[in-house]
Amino acid sequence: MKTFLVICVLALATPAILARQMDRCSLVRELYNLRVPRHQLATWACIAERESSFRTHVVGRNRDGSTSNGIFQLNDRYWCQPSNGKKSHNICRTSCNDFLRNDISKSVRCAQKVLLNQGWSAWASGYSCIRNVPSIKNCF
């Protein structure tokens, strides 16, 4: 009985253990280490803050039935393959679950593809983030 209880507690705690909560500066430093251009860092930090509150495990449900995944809220209709097998363009050639991991490198690479294809306006917060970029000077 005790073993069963321990397994249940661990199963419930696992998502919280795997979830990563970042802040502006930890994200900026990680993006910089992933070779994101320095002039884009503040805008990416703004988007991550407004889209996911710097959380890697966020899955947003959209009105059209699609989901937006991870720290940059990348849509499963175009950018990744949902685990339920739903049809997707999967432009980034990765599983949507990859965007929910602590390692944000796949999210970053895919977000850069989104930026290249659609610009900052691909994100609901994109326009306001490029007009009102928060300072990241204290991050370095």
C-alpha positions, 0 to 999 in steps of 0.5 A: 500500500505504501509503495502504491501511495509513493508511486501516486505522489511521484506521478502527480509531482512529475509534471511540476518537476519537469516544468521550468520557470524561467525569468527574463535574465535567465532566458536572455542568457540562455538565448545568448548562449544559443546564439540568438542575435543580441539585438533580438534578445529583449524582444524574445524575452518580452514575447516569452513573458507575455505568451507563457510567463517564461514557463516551458510547459504551457499549452494554450488551447485556441478557438480553432482547436489547435494548441500553442506550445511551450515558452514561445507558444508555437502552434501545432497546426503549423510548427510541430507534430501533436502527440495525438497524431492530428494533421500538422504542417510540422514545419519545424520537423519536431514533436510538440512535446519537444517544446514543453521540455526544460531544454528550450533549444528546439523551441528557440530554433523553431521560433526563429523559423517562425520569425523568418517566415512571418515576422514578430507579428506571428505572436499576439504580443509581437507588435507591442513587444517591438514597440515597447522592448523591456530592458535587458541591460541588468542581465549581463 
